[in-house]
Amino acid sequence: MKIDSFTGTLELESGLVLSPALSRSQFLAPSVGMASTVLVRNEPPPNADLAG
């Protein structure tokens, strides 16, 4: 993976370039999301009380 610190883009080994403007739903689309691996999970569980 190559990171361009000027533009904020990530270029994956497959040649796919991810932009900082990429939305979550675009990332999770089958072409990208299916090949991704969760390295860090930093979201609260779906039933978490965030009002807390």
Backbone torsions as a table, in degrees:
resi	resn	phi	psi	omega
1	MET	NA	136.5	176.1
2	LYS	-116.4	135.9	178.6
3	ILE	-110.5	127.7	175.2
4	ASP	-97.4	105.3	-175.2
5	SER	-69.5	-20.3	178.6
6	PHE	-76.7	-45.3	-177.0
7	THR	-96.3	-20.6	-177.7
8	GLY	82.7	9.6	180.0
9	THR	-83.8	153.5	174.7
10	LEU	-117.0	129.5	175.2
11	GLU	-108.9	118.5	-178.8
12	LEU	-82.2	164.1	179.9
13	GLU	-57.7	-28.1	-179.8
14	SER	-74.8	-9.8	-177.6
15	GLY	97.5	-9.3	178.5
16	LEU	-69.3	133.4	179.7
17	VAL	-109.2	126.0	179.0
18	LEU	-104.5	128.0	-178.3
19	SER	-95.6	151.8	175.0
20	PRO	-62.8	-19.8	-179.9
21	ALA	-82.9	-3.5	-179.1
22	LEU	-65.2	127.2	179.9
23	SER	-81.3	163.6	178.6
24	ARG	-59.6	-44.8	-178.6
25	SER	-65.1	-34.7	176.1
26	GLN	-67.3	-39.9	179.8
27	PHE	-65.5	-38.8	-177.7
28	LEU	-81.4	0.4	175.9
29	ALA	-59.0	151.4	-173.4
30	PRO	-49.4	-40.9	-174.7
31	SER	-64.5	-34.5	-178.8
32	VAL	-100.3	-51.2	-174.2
33	GLY	-63.3	-35.6	-178.9
34	MET	-65.2	-28.2	-178.0
35	ALA	-94.7	-2.9	-176.2
36	SER	-84.8	160.4	177.8
37	THR	-127.1	135.4	178.0
38	VAL	-76.2	116.5	176.8
39	LEU	-98.9	-34.1	178.4
40	VAL	-139.0	127.8	176.8
41	ARG	-108.4	112.2	-176.5
42	ASN	-122.4	26.1	177.8
43	GLU	-104.2	147.9	176.5
44	PRO	-70.1	155.3	177.0
45	PRO	-62.1	154.0	-176.4
46	PRO	-57.0	-27.0	-178.4
47	ASN	-98.5	15.1	-177.8
48	ALA	-70.2	141.6	176.5
49	ASP	-89.7	101.2	-176.3
50	LEU	-87.1	-8.6	-179.6
51	ALA	-75.6	-22.2	-176.2
52	GLY	-15.0	NA	NA
